[in-house]
Amino acid sequence: MTEPLVLIPGLSCDARLYSQQWPALAPGRPIFVAEHDRDDGLRAIAERLLRAAPERFALCGLSMGGYIAFEVMRQAPQRVTRLALLDTSAKPATPETNAPREQMIALAQKGAFDNVTTLLWQKLVAPSRLTDEPLRLLARAMAETIGADGFVRQQRAIMGRPDSRLGLAAITVPTLVLVGEEDLITPPEHAQEMAAGIGGPARLVTIPGCGHLSTLEAPDAVTAELLAWLS
């Protein structure tokens, strides 16, 4: 049996975020998907993940999932065998980055969650994919599953995230840092900063023509990189 894999979805996403990778990653490998919509702080989310996860596991997170992965590395680095950081950032929350999140929270709490998902879509994918209706509908379906209340809790958790750059040098497990070349939310320079700061072996991959939802926009390329990372 190969090492278990824990997947952490991004904001307003669920296990379907990794649906295109699952068939290739699952054979002979236990896969667990973290619950990340029930707590409003990264510490509590990571604690919930660690209670449910196997004793040792490979850890992969996209976007918000990366913020949670960093918190797992702070709490229990000895349990993580390897790390994949997809379309995420080690930078802390700031008043400037939190302001639009507060606006989205206000919309969600006023019953305008549909407006929130529409606004998010404009930045989630590469410009060339904005008219991809099946992809848009999948992103919307995931958001509806998380729901407005879960979305608000997730945003509160993200808004409290610390500066994970301070702990990059302490990460010594094999690490994949992957980003879409056209990621507007966590652009390639964020990935470059993480890869350069990680203390252990880190592979930096930039996927051309891809935005923030790399696992769905460029599934074959991401799957190939994850298989190489796990090998």
CORKASUL-V664874 format. One record per run of one state. SS is the DSSP state (H for helix, E for strand, L for the rest). FROM is the first residue (numbers start at 1). TO is the last residue. If there is no record, write none. Layout:
# CORKASUL-V664874
SS:FROM:TO
SS:FROM:TO
This chain:
# CORKASUL-V664874
L:1:3
E:4:8
L:9:14
H:15:26
L:27:30
E:31:33
L:34:41
H:42:52
L:53:56
E:57:62
L:63:63
H:64:79
E:80:86
L:87:94
H:95:109
L:110:112
H:113:124
L:125:126
H:127:129
L:130:132
H:133:159
L:160:163
H:164:170
L:171:173
E:174:180
L:181:187
H:188:197
L:198:201
E:202:207
L:208:213
H:214:217
L:218:218
H:219:230
L:231:231
